[in-house]
Amino acid sequence: SVRQDSITMNSAIGLKGDWKKAMQLSDTLQRSGIEPTVETHGSILTSLEWSHAMEHLSAMLQSSLRATDVSCGAAMRTCKAPWR
């Protein structure tokens, strides 16, 4: 059995590449009593479409977590995807 912790869940979120699955895994993480980390949010941000990424980044900034260069970069990368 794989232990559920933020590191395991962050990896799973990042591997899925599907924003709906990423949000489901994030909910599972929180229901397990594991607090999402900046890395969790970064993993989620990389799987979201740009409009959802901006909403998620805004919610993250309103929480006690601070955005990092990595999380802001992940959000910005989603913004350029529609114009490729």
Sequence and secondary structure as in RCSB ss.txt:
>XXXX:A:sequence
SVRQDSITMNSAIGLKGDWKKAMQLSDTLQRSGIEPTVETHGSILTSLEWSHAMEHLSAMLQSSLRATDVSCGAA
MRTCKAPWR
>XXXX:A:secstr
     HHHHHHHHHHH  HHHHHHHHHHHHHTT    HHHHHHHHHHS HHHHHHHHHHHHHSS    HHHHHHH
HHHHHGGG 
